[in-house]
């Protein structure tokens, strides 16, 4: 089971309280996790990544194991700690401005 932390506004939109736990088959990748998340919560489609291109939205970042995974390929395997359910996959709303 993969643990996913979402920002408050996406939890509110999907009516989720706390962390999301999802079954994700191998290989566990960003794409596989987001596919499982959007399948369970269809209201999130298009909020984290573009529905047509599948690319991450500009002000959304992905983190796991204290690493910024935002620029990794969507089909790259996630860290082993995430795959084993020991560490969460974090979806974070980026800050902008000065």
Secondary structure, DSSP 8 states (H G I E B T S, - for coil): -EEEE--HHHHHHHT--S-EEE---SS-BHHHHHHHHHHH-GGGTTTSB-TTT--B-TTEEEEETTEE-TTS-TTSB--HHHHTTSS-EEEEE-----
